[in-house]
Amino acid sequence: MFTLAHFNIRRLIKKIEGLQKARVLNQPSEDALNVEIQCYLKLAALYGSLVGKKKYPYAREMSLECYATAASLDDATAQYILGKALLEEAQFREDLQTKGLFASNNNERRMQHLYEEAHVYLIAAQKLNHIEAKRLLGLAYINGWGVAADRDKGFALIVESINQESSWDRVPQIFAAIGLNKPEFFSALMQHRKDSP
């Protein structure tokens, strides 16, 4: 029995196949690339809504693959979403390693690989001026997620993101959202703000 989700997935895949073939055979226009990227994002969101459904056991993996393909077409949003998802999985694996009960060499390798991949996607999104990717990358440097902890570099990235967005009036909300709502972080941020040009 066909469901609406199944119909929409098939329709989007068929559309993407046509756009992908056209891109491979010809130099695509900016509009055609944007349409293809939007189709990948819609398909990723559709698969994301099906996570946990019995008929779609690999919905999460398919969603991430859609984001990965859109990211390969230089879509900053897809790069950020994928980087964030990989970073969260790497943190989960690091927690397993730290607690010791499920620690293994295989888990350690997987954790390192996930951190590396997450940083690649977040750096790519940051280069495309994605504000949240810049903040998350700064947070990764502050907390030492997959890299050596470097508070200066982390706060510099967060200050750049706030400057880029011109949202100094929303600093408390931004810090609460990213989990840095402690007084010492506010003072460090203000120091970096004074030091930045």
VOGU-3710 file (C-alpha; in Angstrom, 3 decimals, decimal comma):
1> mftlahfnir> 0,000/0,000/0,000  1,365/3,387/-1,006  1,352/6,167/1,550  1,557/9,872/0,908  5,122/9,876/2,254  6,087/7,071/-0,132  4,522/8,959/-3,056  6,339/12,185/-2,141  9,674/10,379/-1,742  9,345/8,728/-5,161
11> rlikkieglq> 8,305/12,025/-6,771  11,254/13,912/-5,269  13,742/11,176/-6,172  12,509/11,185/-9,769  12,840/14,969/-9,947  16,335/14,844/-8,401  17,442/12,162/-10,862  16,463/14,411/-13,763  18,195/17,444/-12,257  21,312/15,421/-11,469
21> karvlnqpse> 21,551/14,045/-15,029  21,145/17,544/-16,440  23,888/18,812/-14,105  26,290/16,050/-15,134  25,687/16,530/-18,862  25,572/20,349/-18,957  26,906/23,313/-17,059  24,015/23,980/-14,656  22,637/27,436/-14,051  22,532/28,877/-10,546
31> dalnveiqcy> 18,744/28,490/-10,522  18,931/24,813/-11,512  21,448/24,161/-8,731  19,200/25,923/-6,215  16,197/23,851/-7,311  18,236/20,633/-6,933  19,488/21,683/-3,491  15,939/22,534/-2,365  14,768/19,099/-3,523  17,502/17,434/-1,447
41> lklaalygsl> 16,532/19,518/1,581  12,837/18,642/1,155  13,703/14,963/0,805  15,941/15,133/3,893  13,140/16,755/5,904  10,682/14,137/4,666  13,000/11,290/5,687  13,613/13,081/8,996  9,884/13,025/9,714  9,871/9,247/9,150
51> vgkkkypyar> 12,593/8,388/11,678  11,306/5,630/13,940  8,664/4,420/11,483  8,690/0,684/10,904  8,399/0,960/7,114  11,425/3,276/6,939  14,143/1,701/9,117  16,922/3,752/7,499  15,150/7,100/7,440  17,836/8,863/9,547
61> emslecyata> 20,625/7,570/7,319  18,754/8,634/4,177  18,130/12,069/5,657  21,851/12,490/6,376  22,723/11,291/2,861  20,394/13,916/1,381  22,108/16,602/3,466  25,520/15,248/2,419  24,634/15,515/-1,267  23,249/19,030/-0,828
71> aslddataqy> 26,403/19,918/1,123  28,542/18,687/-1,773  26,740/21,293/-3,903  27,960/24,018/-1,494  24,752/24,523/0,457  25,692/26,110/3,786  22,498/25,043/5,551  23,028/21,382/4,650  26,678/21,611/5,698  25,653/23,056/9,067
81> ilgkalleea> 22,903/20,475/9,703  25,186/17,604/8,742  28,109/18,981/10,776  25,868/19,405/13,815  24,455/15,861/13,517  27,934/14,349/13,187  29,228/16,429/16,096  26,369/15,218/18,310  27,079/11,582/17,427  30,794/12,117/18,095
91> qfredlqtkg> 29,963/13,595/21,521  27,790/10,560/22,257  30,672/8,242/21,340  33,079/10,311/23,447  30,714/9,932/26,392  30,751/6,152/25,851  34,552/6,217/25,867  34,704/8,353/29,000  32,307/6,209/31,020  34,333/3,124/30,138
101> lfasnnnerr> 31,671/0,429/30,078  31,285/0,508/26,278  34,737/1,892/25,481  36,583/0,204/22,643  39,210/0,917/20,014  36,534/0,782/17,349  34,415/3,363/19,181  37,486/5,589/19,610  38,246/5,457/15,859  34,614/6,136/14,973
111> mqhlyeeahv> 34,519/9,083/17,394  37,665/10,627/15,883  36,332/10,140/12,358  32,994/11,742/13,253  34,708/14,738/14,858  36,926/15,220/11,794  33,981/14,982/9,423  31,864/17,339/11,543  34,633/19,945/11,568  35,052/19,697/7,795
121> yliaaqklnh> 31,352/20,443/7,249  31,204/23,204/9,871  34,306/24,917/8,456  32,830/24,717/4,940  29,557/26,257/6,167  31,467/28,926/8,086  33,353/29,872/4,897  29,952/30,390/3,270  29,116/32,796/6,159  26,651/30,540/7,948
131> ieakrllgla> 26,214/32,231/11,334  25,120/29,186/13,367  27,941/27,072/11,919  30,417/29,721/13,032  28,913/29,696/16,537  28,920/25,908/16,775  32,521/25,790/15,577  33,413/28,378/18,218  31,661/26,286/20,832  33,620/23,231/19,679
141> yingwgvaad> 36,893/25,125/20,193  35,819/26,405/23,615  34,828/22,919/24,817  37,530/20,958/22,963  35,124/18,840/20,900  37,364/17,041/18,444  40,099/19,672/18,669  42,446/20,992/21,308  40,517/23,439/23,508  41,242/27,012/22,418
151> rdkgfalive> 38,978/29,536/24,148  40,482/32,509/22,298  39,750/31,033/18,881  36,294/29,891/20,022  35,280/33,276/21,398  36,702/34,998/18,314  34,388/32,905/16,125  31,387/33,644/18,340  32,163/37,386/18,325  32,469/37,279/14,501
161> sinqesswdr> 29,072/35,559/14,261  27,447/38,151/16,519  29,053/40,988/14,528  27,969/39,383/11,263  24,383/39,188/12,505  24,546/42,578/14,283  22,855/41,048/17,296  24,723/42,414/20,306  21,382/43,236/21,898  20,527/39,503/21,893
171> vpqifaaigl> 23,771/38,222/23,464  22,101/36,751/26,598  19,613/34,797/24,460  22,364/33,610/22,102  24,532/32,469/25,010  21,598/30,682/26,637  20,830/28,928/23,336  24,387/27,641/22,919  24,847/26,811/26,597  27,390/29,455/27,595
181> nkpeffsalm> 25,233/31,404/30,063  27,806/31,633/32,850  29,252/34,940/34,076  32,840/34,016/33,155  31,788/33,458/29,537  30,125/36,887/29,357  33,260/38,588/30,664  35,435/36,630/28,202  33,084/37,595/25,369  33,208/41,288/26,291
191> qhrkdsp> 37,012/41,107/26,407  37,066/39,573/22,904  34,630/42,189/21,685  36,987/44,960/22,867  39,981/43,232/21,259  38,311/42,614/17,908  38,605/45,356/15,273
//
